[in-house]
Amino acid sequence: MNFQEWIRLFQEQILNTPLIEWLAVGFGVSEVLFAKRNSIWLYPTGIISILLSMFLLFKVKLYAEMLLSIYYLVMSVYGWVIWKKRKLDGENQVSWSTNSELLIAILISIVGFFVFYFVLRNHTDSDVPLFDAFVSSTAWAGMWLLAKRKIENWIFLNISNIVAIPLLFHKKLPLMACLTTFLFVVAIFGFIEWKKIIGKRKLSVL
């Protein structure tokens, strides 16, 4: 398929995109912008986006990503509660992960990958078990770090995003793929911004 044919196919997919996908993308964009600003509003907007996305993912048989959305939902509620309970200013809570926290995140990714792959390969009709499992397991780790306000969440989420983008195009979810591309870019700036927050806090301590 040449570039012009790809553009034409993309335009056709956009024109045929259902309202529910537009809404999921809209709330997803709001979520990541709030996350970049270190705002608690990332959670209510994210929860709406997650619920809409779950319906779409089930329809195209991305079962691991649908389970990932359930995990996102749980972690969003958990993160919302944690962020609200903390008395300190949100910026003061952003930090680098400890070695043990990074180890946990890596284990979540590795164990999650093998569990997802086994289930998808042997108990579902998924035609992309390897990629679906990878996207989901790395994002699981990223969401766990986000709830704890650890800067490395952006790294794990972008490892997931870079594989999710072509996967979503393959599954004919162009808006979701564009959203994920947007998330990839914003995550880069989110990492930079959170790093500045940590740097400012260190300077204020000095």
MDAnalysis code that builds the backbone (N, CA, C; Angstrom):
import MDAnalysis as mda
import numpy as np

u = mda.Universe.empty(618, n_residues=206, atom_resindex=np.repeat(np.arange(206), 3), trajectory=True)
u.add_TopologyAttr("name", ["N", "CA", "C"] * 206)
u.add_TopologyAttr("resid", np.arange(1, 207))
u.add_TopologyAttr("resname", ["MET", "ASN", "PHE", "GLN", "GLU", "TRP", "ILE", "ARG", "LEU", "PHE", "GLN", "GLU", "GLN", "ILE", "LEU", "ASN", "THR", "PRO", "LEU", "ILE", "GLU", "TRP", "LEU", "ALA", "VAL", "GLY", "PHE", "GLY", "VAL", "SER", "GLU", "VAL", "LEU", "PHE", "ALA", "LYS", "ARG", "ASN", "SER", "ILE", "TRP", "LEU", "TYR", "PRO", "THR", "GLY", "ILE", "ILE", "SER", "ILE", "LEU", "LEU", "SER", "MET", "PHE", "LEU", "LEU", "PHE", "LYS", "VAL", "LYS", "LEU", "TYR", "ALA", "GLU", "MET", "LEU", "LEU", "SER", "ILE", "TYR", "TYR", "LEU", "VAL", "MET", "SER", "VAL", "TYR", "GLY", "TRP", "VAL", "ILE", "TRP", "LYS", "LYS", "ARG", "LYS", "LEU", "ASP", "GLY", "GLU", "ASN", "GLN", "VAL", "SER", "TRP", "SER", "THR", "ASN", "SER", "GLU", "LEU", "LEU", "ILE", "ALA", "ILE", "LEU", "ILE", "SER", "ILE", "VAL", "GLY", "PHE", "PHE", "VAL", "PHE", "TYR", "PHE", "VAL", "LEU", "ARG", "ASN", "HIS", "THR", "ASP", "SER", "ASP", "VAL", "PRO", "LEU", "PHE", "ASP", "ALA", "PHE", "VAL", "SER", "SER", "THR", "ALA", "TRP", "ALA", "GLY", "MET", "TRP", "LEU", "LEU", "ALA", "LYS", "ARG", "LYS", "ILE", "GLU", "ASN", "TRP", "ILE", "PHE", "LEU", "ASN", "ILE", "SER", "ASN", "ILE", "VAL", "ALA", "ILE", "PRO", "LEU", "LEU", "PHE", "HIS", "LYS", "LYS", "LEU", "PRO", "LEU", "MET", "ALA", "CYS", "LEU", "THR", "THR", "PHE", "LEU", "PHE", "VAL", "VAL", "ALA", "ILE", "PHE", "GLY", "PHE", "ILE", "GLU", "TRP", "LYS", "LYS", "ILE", "ILE", "GLY", "LYS", "ARG", "LYS", "LEU", "SER", "VAL", "LEU"])
u.atoms.positions = np.array([
    [0.852, -1.198, 0.000],
    [0.000, 0.000, 0.000],
    [0.889, 1.250, 0.000],
    [0.690, 2.146, -1.020],
    [1.496, 3.352, -1.066],
    [0.924, 4.413, -0.127],
    [1.639, 5.548, -0.057],
    [1.269, 6.578, 0.913],
    [-0.116, 7.158, 0.643],
    [-0.437, 7.397, -0.634],
    [-1.735, 7.978, -0.975],
    [-2.882, 7.038, -0.607],
    [-2.678, 5.745, -0.856],
    [-3.707, 4.763, -0.494],
    [-3.881, 4.706, 1.024],
    [-2.770, 4.816, 1.738],
    [-2.835, 4.795, 3.201],
    [-3.604, 6.000, 3.714],
    [-3.337, 7.202, 3.129],
    [-4.049, 8.418, 3.523],
    [-5.539, 8.290, 3.233],
    [-5.873, 7.742, 2.085],
    [-7.287, 7.569, 1.715],
    [-7.983, 6.617, 2.684],
    [-7.302, 5.534, 3.030],
    [-7.875, 4.576, 3.978],
    [-8.066, 5.232, 5.342],
    [-7.078, 6.027, 5.747],
    [-7.170, 6.711, 7.034],
    [-8.360, 7.673, 7.049],
    [-8.548, 8.423, 5.959],
    [-9.666, 9.361, 5.864],
    [-11.003, 8.626, 5.934],
    [-11.079, 7.476, 5.280],
    [-12.315, 6.688, 5.312],
    [-12.603, 6.196, 6.726],
    [-11.563, 5.778, 7.419],
    [-11.736, 5.305, 8.789],
    [-12.190, 6.431, 9.711],
    [-11.611, 7.627, 9.505],
    [-12.002, 8.779, 10.330],
    [-13.469, 9.124, 10.100],
    [-13.892, 9.126, 8.846],
    [-15.284, 9.472, 8.511],
    [-16.263, 8.458, 9.085],
    [-15.814, 7.210, 9.206],
    [-16.693, 6.150, 9.715],
    [-16.530, 5.912, 11.220],
    [-15.762, 6.777, 11.869],
    [-15.523, 6.614, 13.301],
    [-16.790, 6.933, 14.091],
    [-17.244, 6.035, 14.963],
    [-18.464, 6.269, 15.735],
    [-18.268, 7.338, 16.807],
    [-19.381, 7.907, 17.249],
    [-19.357, 8.972, 18.256],
    [-18.672, 8.523, 19.533],
    [-18.883, 7.266, 19.935],
    [-18.319, 6.781, 21.191],
    [-16.788, 6.832, 21.163],
    [-16.202, 6.622, 19.968],
    [-14.740, 6.683, 19.877],
    [-14.264, 8.134, 19.968],
    [-15.020, 9.059, 19.360],
    [-14.674, 10.474, 19.470],
    [-14.701, 10.919, 20.935],
    [-15.727, 10.476, 21.667],
    [-15.848, 10.846, 23.074],
    [-14.708, 10.252, 23.900],
    [-14.388, 8.985, 23.619],
    [-13.296, 8.330, 24.340],
    [-11.986, 9.077, 24.125],
    [-11.765, 9.509, 22.882],
    [-10.542, 10.249, 22.561],
    [-10.532, 11.611, 23.243],
    [-11.669, 12.298, 23.212],
    [-11.753, 13.615, 23.817],
    [-11.441, 13.598, 25.306],
    [-12.048, 12.652, 26.014],
    [-11.783, 12.554, 27.449],
    [-10.365, 12.047, 27.704],
    [-9.853, 11.204, 26.796],
    [-8.481, 10.723, 26.945],
    [-7.469, 11.842, 26.803],
    [-7.724, 12.753, 25.862],
    [-6.849, 13.919, 25.684],
    [-6.872, 14.779, 26.949],
    [-8.072, 15.001, 27.481],
    [-8.197, 15.797, 28.710],
    [-7.427, 15.153, 29.855],
    [-7.526, 13.828, 29.949],
    [-6.841, 13.105, 31.027],
    [-5.341, 13.330, 31.001],
    [-4.744, 13.157, 29.823],
    [-3.279, 13.234, 29.755],
    [-2.791, 14.672, 29.956],
    [-3.582, 15.654, 29.526],
    [-3.194, 17.044, 29.757],
    [-3.243, 17.378, 31.248],
    [-4.258, 16.855, 31.937],
    [-4.331, 17.058, 33.385],
    [-3.166, 16.346, 34.085],
    [-2.805, 15.152, 33.591],
    [-1.681, 14.414, 34.179],
    [-0.386, 15.190, 34.011],
    [-0.196, 15.762, 32.824],
    [1.011, 16.552, 32.564],
    [1.105, 17.723, 33.534],
    [-0.054, 18.311, 33.874],
    [-0.080, 19.452, 34.798],
    [-0.083, 19.008, 36.257],
    [-0.033, 17.693, 36.471],
    [-0.035, 17.148, 37.833],
    [-1.336, 17.516, 38.562],
    [-2.457, 17.454, 37.818],
    [-3.768, 17.823, 38.357],
    [-4.603, 16.588, 38.646],
    [-5.318, 16.601, 39.762],
    [-6.155, 15.471, 40.157],
    [-7.304, 15.224, 39.185],
    [-7.628, 16.227, 38.361],
    [-8.717, 16.064, 37.394],
    [-8.398, 15.024, 36.329],
    [-7.168, 14.555, 36.291],
    [-6.845, 13.488, 35.341],
    [-7.684, 12.245, 35.622],
    [-8.068, 12.038, 36.879],
    [-8.781, 10.811, 37.229],
    [-10.250, 10.787, 36.794],
    [-11.078, 11.806, 37.092],
    [-12.463, 11.726, 36.617],
    [-12.585, 11.703, 35.102],
    [-11.760, 12.503, 34.409],
    [-11.816, 12.483, 32.950],
    [-11.312, 11.145, 32.418],
    [-10.286, 10.610, 33.072],
    [-9.743, 9.320, 32.654],
    [-10.728, 8.189, 32.834],
    [-11.493, 8.213, 33.901],
    [-12.470, 7.153, 34.166],
    [-13.527, 7.113, 33.073],
    [-13.990, 8.272, 32.636],
    [-14.977, 8.312, 31.552],
    [-14.376, 7.744, 30.270],
    [-13.148, 8.150, 29.958],
    [-12.473, 7.655, 28.760],
    [-12.274, 6.140, 28.814],
    [-11.915, 5.645, 29.982],
    [-11.682, 4.208, 30.162],
    [-12.954, 3.402, 29.891],
    [-14.067, 3.843, 30.447],
    [-15.326, 3.119, 30.278],
    [-15.743, 3.061, 28.806],
    [-15.554, 4.160, 28.094],
    [-15.896, 4.187, 26.675],
    [-14.937, 3.303, 25.869],
    [-13.659, 3.357, 26.229],
    [-12.650, 2.568, 25.508],
    [-12.854, 1.073, 25.693],
    [-13.315, 0.664, 26.856],
    [-13.527, -0.756, 27.122],
    [-14.516, -1.351, 26.129],
    [-15.560, -0.616, 25.831],
    [-16.561, -1.072, 24.870],
    [-15.934, -1.249, 23.482],
    [-15.116, -0.285, 23.075],
    [-14.486, -0.336, 21.755],
    [-13.487, -1.486, 21.650],
    [-12.685, -1.673, 22.679],
    [-11.660, -2.717, 22.664],
    [-12.269, -4.109, 22.634],
    [-13.388, -4.289, 23.323],
    [-14.060, -5.585, 23.309],
    [-14.563, -5.921, 21.906],
    [-15.055, -4.919, 21.216],
    [-15.600, -5.135, 19.870],
    [-14.543, -5.599, 18.886],
    [-13.281, -5.131, 19.053],
    [-12.226, -5.513, 18.102],
    [-11.328, -6.622, 18.655],
    [-11.756, -7.255, 19.742],
    [-11.078, -8.432, 20.300],
    [-9.693, -8.151, 20.878],
    [-9.472, -6.930, 21.343],
    [-8.227, -6.628, 22.057],
    [-8.490, -6.875, 23.539],
    [-8.545, -8.147, 23.884],
    [-8.996, -8.534, 25.217],
    [-8.040, -8.115, 26.330],
    [-6.738, -8.235, 26.056],
    [-5.779, -7.852, 27.096],
    [-5.861, -6.357, 27.371],
    [-6.046, -5.579, 26.307],
    [-6.168, -4.141, 26.501],
    [-7.480, -3.794, 27.202],
    [-8.507, -4.616, 26.997],
    [-9.755, -4.386, 27.714],
    [-9.561, -4.684, 29.202],
    [-8.840, -5.771, 29.500],
    [-8.508, -6.064, 30.889],
    [-7.620, -4.968, 31.466],
    [-6.737, -4.437, 30.611],
    [-5.900, -3.322, 31.025],
    [-6.777, -2.129, 31.414],
    [-7.852, -1.913, 30.659],
    [-8.758, -0.809, 30.957],
    [-9.440, -1.009, 32.305],
    [-9.764, -2.260, 32.624],
    [-10.351, -2.549, 33.940],
    [-9.337, -2.206, 35.028],
    [-8.076, -2.577, 34.776],
    [-7.006, -2.237, 35.714],
    [-6.853, -0.722, 35.813],
    [-6.898, -0.031, 34.663],
    [-6.851, 1.424, 34.658],
    [-7.955, 2.000, 35.536],
    [-9.136, 1.397, 35.420],
    [-10.290, 1.882, 36.178],
    [-10.032, 1.756, 37.680],
    [-9.539, 0.585, 38.067],
    [-9.238, 0.349, 39.488],
    [-8.135, 1.301, 39.970],
    [-7.073, 1.421, 39.162],
    [-5.957, 2.283, 39.547],
    [-6.352, 3.762, 39.540],
    [-7.294, 4.124, 38.675],
    [-7.764, 5.504, 38.640],
    [-8.514, 5.849, 39.918],
    [-9.366, 4.924, 40.358],
    [-10.090, 5.135, 41.613],
    [-9.096, 5.183, 42.772],
    [-8.142, 4.240, 42.757],
    [-7.103, 4.193, 43.806],
    [-6.287, 5.483, 43.817],
    [-5.831, 5.897, 42.631],
    [-5.023, 7.109, 42.533],
    [-5.797, 8.345, 42.948],
    [-7.069, 8.406, 42.576],
    [-7.914, 9.547, 42.936],
    [-8.030, 9.667, 44.458],
    [-8.251, 8.535, 45.105],
    [-8.366, 8.525, 46.573],
    [-7.046, 8.928, 47.218],
    [-5.941, 8.355, 46.721],
    [-4.620, 8.657, 47.286],
    [-4.276, 10.133, 47.115],
    [-4.521, 10.666, 45.924],
    [-4.176, 12.064, 45.661],
    [-5.010, 12.995, 46.542],
    [-6.275, 12.643, 46.767],
    [-7.142, 13.503, 47.574],
    [-6.759, 13.459, 49.051],
    [-6.283, 12.307, 49.513],
    [-5.979, 12.142, 50.935],
    [-4.689, 12.830, 51.349],
    [-3.759, 12.934, 50.434],
    [-2.472, 13.506, 50.800],
    [-2.603, 14.986, 51.129],
    [-2.002, 15.366, 52.223],
    [-2.126, 16.739, 52.693],
    [-1.129, 17.674, 52.010],
    [-0.011, 17.113, 51.573],
    [1.008, 17.953, 50.960],
    [0.572, 18.431, 49.587],
    [1.122, 19.518, 49.164],
    [0.929, 20.028, 47.813],
    [1.370, 18.948, 46.822],
    [0.589, 18.793, 45.719],
    [0.847, 17.730, 44.753],
    [2.236, 17.758, 44.167],
    [2.763, 18.973, 43.895],
    [4.090, 19.058, 43.288],
    [5.156, 18.483, 44.200],
    [4.959, 18.609, 45.502],
    [5.959, 18.112, 46.443],
    [5.983, 16.590, 46.522],
    [4.989, 15.950, 45.926],
    [4.912, 14.499, 46.000],
    [5.525, 13.807, 44.782],
    [5.779, 14.560, 43.722],
    [6.405, 13.992, 42.532],
    [7.850, 13.620, 42.865],
    [8.262, 12.418, 42.489],
    [9.630, 11.996, 42.835],
    [10.096, 10.883, 41.906],
    [11.391, 10.593, 41.977],
    [11.952, 9.444, 41.268],
    [11.600, 8.183, 42.054],
    [11.499, 7.071, 41.367],
    [11.217, 5.800, 42.029],
    [12.434, 5.310, 42.798],
    [12.180, 4.591, 43.866],
    [13.267, 3.909, 44.565],
    [13.613, 2.645, 43.766],
    [14.719, 2.014, 44.096],
    [15.102, 0.783, 43.405],
    [14.040, -0.308, 43.562],
    [13.453, -0.390, 44.755],
    [12.439, -1.419, 44.993],
    [11.174, -1.129, 44.185],
    [10.814, 0.138, 44.042],
    [9.630, 0.499, 43.245],
    [9.857, 0.210, 41.768],
    [11.067, 0.494, 41.282],
    [11.388, 0.171, 39.884],
    [11.362, -1.330, 39.648],
    [11.869, -2.084, 40.617],
    [11.864, -3.539, 40.506],
    [10.435, -4.064, 40.429],
    [9.559, -3.521, 41.259],
    [8.155, -3.930, 41.238],
    [7.531, -3.622, 39.875],
    [7.823, -2.433, 39.334],
    [7.278, -2.042, 38.035],
    [7.753, -2.985, 36.926],
    [9.028, -3.338, 36.972],
    [9.578, -4.261, 35.972],
    [8.943, -5.644, 36.108],
    [8.751, -6.092, 37.355],
    [8.117, -7.397, 37.576],
    [6.663, -7.389, 37.104],
    [5.968, -6.280, 37.317],
    [4.595, -6.164, 36.819],
    [4.586, -6.337, 35.305],
    [5.555, -5.710, 34.629],
    [5.639, -5.799, 33.169],
    [5.932, -7.223, 32.706],
    [6.916, -7.861, 33.326],
    [7.340, -9.194, 32.878],
    [6.297, -10.255, 33.194],
    [5.867, -10.296, 34.452],
    [4.870, -11.302, 34.851],
    [3.563, -11.065, 34.107],
    [3.172, -9.797, 34.012],
    [1.939, -9.466, 33.299],
    [1.989, -9.909, 31.854],
    [3.138, -9.719, 31.198],
    [3.272, -10.113, 29.797],
    [3.032, -11.612, 29.618],
    [3.692, -12.429, 30.414],
    [3.555, -13.877, 30.257],
    [2.148, -14.364, 30.597],
    [1.553, -13.760, 31.613],
    [0.180, -14.144, 31.975],
    [-0.780, -13.777, 30.857],
    [-0.695, -12.534, 30.387],
    [-1.573, -12.090, 29.309],
    [-1.386, -12.932, 28.054],
    [-0.120, -13.171, 27.690],
    [0.151, -13.919, 26.457],
    [-0.411, -15.332, 26.544],
    [-0.201, -15.976, 27.689],
    [-0.712, -17.345, 27.861],
    [-2.232, -17.380, 27.726],
    [-2.896, -16.461, 28.391],
    [-4.360, -16.443, 28.360],
    [-4.866, -16.123, 26.958],
    [-4.281, -15.122, 26.323],
    [-4.724, -14.725, 24.986],
    [-4.482, -15.821, 23.960],
    [-3.330, -16.464, 24.066],
    [-2.951, -17.488, 23.087],
    [-3.804, -18.742, 23.233],
    [-4.138, -19.097, 24.463],
    [-4.789, -20.382, 24.696],
    [-6.287, -20.314, 25.001],
    [-6.775, -19.134, 25.374],
    [-8.173, -19.078, 25.815],
    [-9.005, -17.994, 25.141],
    [-8.469, -17.343, 24.100],
    [-9.250, -16.352, 23.368],
    [-9.014, -16.519, 21.869],
    [-9.780, -15.757, 21.086],
    [-9.594, -15.785, 19.630],
    [-8.770, -14.583, 19.156],
    [-7.957, -14.014, 20.040],
    [-7.114, -12.879, 19.672],
    [-6.154, -13.271, 18.556],
    [-5.994, -12.362, 17.584],
    [-5.052, -12.625, 16.486],
    [-3.737, -11.861, 16.676],
    [-3.622, -11.130, 17.782],
    [-2.382, -10.393, 18.074],
    [-1.997, -10.557, 19.550],
    [-1.901, -11.782, 20.040],
    [-1.663, -11.986, 21.475],
    [-0.340, -11.417, 21.972],
    [0.714, -11.503, 21.147],
    [2.036, -11.039, 21.571],
    [2.039, -9.527, 21.817],
    [1.543, -8.780, 20.836],
    [1.558, -7.324, 20.934],
    [0.549, -6.820, 21.955],
    [-0.607, -7.445, 21.989],
    [-1.638, -7.060, 22.947],
    [-1.130, -7.251, 24.374],
    [-0.451, -8.368, 24.609],
    [0.089, -8.657, 25.940],
    [1.180, -7.657, 26.333],
    [2.037, -7.308, 25.376],
    [3.134, -6.375, 25.666],
    [2.600, -4.989, 26.002],
    [1.686, -4.496, 25.173],
    [1.109, -3.166, 25.398],
    [0.471, -3.089, 26.782],
    [-0.273, -4.111, 27.120],
    [-1.019, -4.096, 28.373],
    [-0.117, -4.206, 29.600],
    [0.855, -5.100, 29.546],
    [1.690, -5.331, 30.731],
    [2.565, -4.124, 31.069],
    [3.125, -3.469, 30.056],
    [3.957, -2.299, 30.328],
    [3.111, -1.113, 30.807],
    [1.898, -1.009, 30.278],
    [1.012, 0.066, 30.726],
    [0.544, -0.169, 32.157],
    [0.371, -1.432, 32.538],
    [0.011, -1.755, 33.931],
    [1.050, -1.152, 34.881],
    [2.310, -1.371, 34.539],
    [3.393, -0.851, 35.388],
    [3.382, 0.669, 35.421],
    [3.145, 1.288, 34.256],
    [3.108, 2.735, 34.183],
    [1.996, 3.334, 35.025],
    [0.826, 2.734, 35.005],
    [-0.296, 3.242, 35.792],
    [-0.041, 3.107, 37.288],
    [0.629, 2.030, 37.667],
    [0.961, 1.837, 39.085],
    [1.907, 2.950, 39.557],
    [2.884, 3.281, 38.724],
    [3.825, 4.349, 39.065],
    [3.149, 5.718, 39.051],
    [2.191, 5.920, 38.139],
    [1.471, 7.190, 38.081],
    [0.682, 7.421, 39.365],
    [0.017, 6.376, 39.852],
    [-0.760, 6.506, 41.091],
    [0.135, 6.899, 42.264],
    [1.414, 6.489, 42.197],
    [2.364, 6.820, 43.268],
    [3.140, 8.098, 42.968],
    [2.768, 8.770, 41.877],
    [3.419, 10.012, 41.439],
    [4.921, 9.834, 41.224],
    [5.298, 8.749, 40.562],
    [6.699, 8.492, 40.248],
    [6.958, 8.875, 38.796],
    [8.017, 9.614, 38.555],
    [8.291, 10.178, 37.243],
    [8.499, 9.107, 36.169],
    [8.956, 7.932, 36.572],
    [9.208, 6.870, 35.587],
    [7.923, 6.334, 34.955],
    [6.758, 6.747, 35.478],
    [5.506, 6.294, 34.862],
    [5.459, 6.678, 33.394],
    [6.034, 7.857, 33.064],
    [6.000, 8.322, 31.672],
    [6.821, 7.401, 30.768],
    [7.902, 6.840, 31.295],
    [8.749, 5.950, 30.502],
    [8.021, 4.646, 30.194],
    [7.433, 4.044, 31.223],
    [6.709, 2.783, 31.012],
    [5.499, 2.986, 30.104],
    [4.790, 4.088, 30.283],
    [3.616, 4.330, 29.446],
    [4.011, 4.547, 27.989],
    [5.152, 5.174, 27.757],
    [5.564, 5.395, 26.372],
    [6.123, 4.137, 25.716],
    [6.694, 3.253, 26.495],
    [7.100, 1.951, 25.945],
    [5.853, 1.220, 25.455],
    [4.787, 1.327, 26.235],
    [3.510, 0.734, 25.835],
    [2.930, 1.439, 24.612],
    [2.953, 2.770, 24.625],
    [2.348, 3.554, 23.542],
    [2.978, 3.292, 22.188],
    [4.299, 3.138, 22.158],
    [4.990, 3.020, 20.877],
    [4.621, 1.715, 20.145],
    [4.178, 0.725, 20.897],
    [3.710, -0.525, 20.288],
    [2.203, -0.457, 20.033],
    [1.498, 0.256, 20.902],
    [0.037, 0.355, 20.777],
    [-0.390, 1.118, 19.528],
    [0.398, 2.102, 19.110],
    [0.009, 2.940, 17.969],
    [-0.221, 2.121, 16.694],
    [0.780, 1.352, 16.227],
    [0.529, 0.550, 15.014],
    [-0.516, -0.550, 15.245],
    [-0.614, -1.046, 16.475],
    [-1.594, -2.085, 16.782],
    [-3.020, -1.555, 16.606],
    [-3.267, -0.338, 17.067],
    [-4.600, 0.248, 16.949],
    [-4.949, 0.584, 15.501],
    [-3.950, 1.026, 14.723],
    [-4.193, 1.245, 13.295],
    [-4.551, -0.081, 12.620],
    [-3.825, -1.121, 12.997],
    [-4.090, -2.454, 12.447],
    [-5.514, -2.914, 12.754],
    [-6.014, -2.522, 13.919],
    [-7.357, -2.911, 14.347],
    [-8.432, -1.920, 13.889],
    [-8.029, -0.997, 12.995],
    [-8.971, -0.026, 12.418],
    [-9.647, 0.843, 13.479],
    [-8.830, 1.310, 14.416],
    [-9.272, 2.288, 15.412],
    [-8.389, 3.527, 15.248],
    [-8.580, 4.273, 14.140],
    [-7.661, 5.380, 13.819],
    [-7.626, 6.483, 14.859],
    [-8.795, 6.837, 15.409],
    [-8.801, 7.903, 16.404],
    [-8.080, 7.474, 17.678],
    [-8.279, 6.229, 18.073],
    [-7.576, 5.714, 19.244],
    [-6.067, 5.697, 18.993],
    [-5.678, 5.383, 17.758],
    [-4.256, 5.385, 17.401],
    [-3.697, 6.803, 17.446],
    [-4.494, 7.767, 16.942],
    [-4.059, 9.169, 16.983],
    [-3.968, 9.661, 18.420],
    [-4.928, 9.256, 19.249],
    [-4.885, 9.619, 20.662],
    [-3.620, 9.078, 21.308],
    [-3.289, 7.827, 21.011],
    [-2.105, 7.215, 21.601],
    [-0.835, 7.907, 21.129],
    [-0.824, 8.347, 19.859],
    [0.312, 9.122, 19.354],
    [0.436, 10.430, 20.125],
    [-0.709, 11.064, 20.364],
    [-0.738, 12.304, 21.148],
    [-0.231, 12.041, 22.566],
    [-0.685, 10.924, 23.156],
    [-0.241, 10.566, 24.500],
    [1.270, 10.354, 24.542],
    [1.802, 9.760, 23.480],
    [3.239, 9.516, 23.400],
    [4.018, 10.832, 23.473],
    [3.560, 11.818, 22.700],
    [4.227, 13.126, 22.672],
    [4.081, 13.835, 24.018],
    [2.845, 13.834, 24.554],
    [2.612, 14.519, 25.822],
    [3.408, 13.867, 26.951],
    [3.568, 12.544, 26.899],
    [4.328, 11.846, 27.934],
    [5.779, 12.320, 27.968],
    [6.323, 12.635, 26.798],
    [7.693, 13.156, 26.750],
    [7.771, 14.488, 27.499],
    [6.805, 15.373, 27.207],
    [6.782, 16.673, 27.885],
    [6.405, 16.525, 29.352],
    [5.560, 15.523, 29.652],
    [5.209, 15.265, 31.048],
    [6.427, 14.876, 31.857],
    [7.269, 14.030, 31.282],
    [8.508, 13.627, 31.954],
    [9.396, 14.844, 32.215],
    [9.531, 15.705, 31.195],
    [10.374, 16.905, 31.330],
    [9.824, 17.834, 32.406],
    [8.491, 18.009, 32.390],
    [7.878, 18.916, 33.365],
    [8.001, 18.387, 34.786],
    [7.773, 17.087, 34.967],
    [7.899, 16.502, 36.311],
    [9.350, 16.562, 36.784],
    [10.280, 16.420, 35.857],
    [11.698, 16.505, 36.223],
    [12.028, 17.918, 36.724],
    [11.420, 18.933, 36.075],
    [11.620, 20.316, 36.520],
    [11.041, 20.523, 37.914],
    [9.879, 19.907, 38.169],
    [9.240, 20.022, 39.484],
    [10.166, 19.465, 40.572],
    [10.738, 18.305, 40.287],
    [11.662, 17.689, 41.251],
    [12.888, 18.569, 41.458],
    [13.398, 19.144, 40.351],
    [14.559, 20.014, 40.434],
    [14.284, 21.266, 41.251],
    [13.101, 21.859, 41.055],
    [12.727, 23.056, 41.823],
    [12.628, 22.752, 43.307],
    [12.093, 21.571, 43.625],
    [11.945, 21.205, 45.034],
    [13.307, 21.042, 45.694],
    [14.252, 20.463, 44.953],
    [15.605, 20.293, 45.491],
    [16.269, 21.641, 45.740],
    [16.046, 22.572, 44.802],
    [16.636, 23.901, 44.968],
    [16.047, 24.630, 46.156],
    [14.712, 24.454, 46.357],
    [14.069, 25.129, 47.490],
    [14.557, 24.581, 48.826],
    [14.906, 23.298, 48.836],
    [15.441, 22.671, 50.056],
    [16.823, 23.218, 50.376],
    [17.598, 23.413, 49.293],
    [18.936, 23.978, 49.471],
    [18.839, 25.448, 49.895],
])
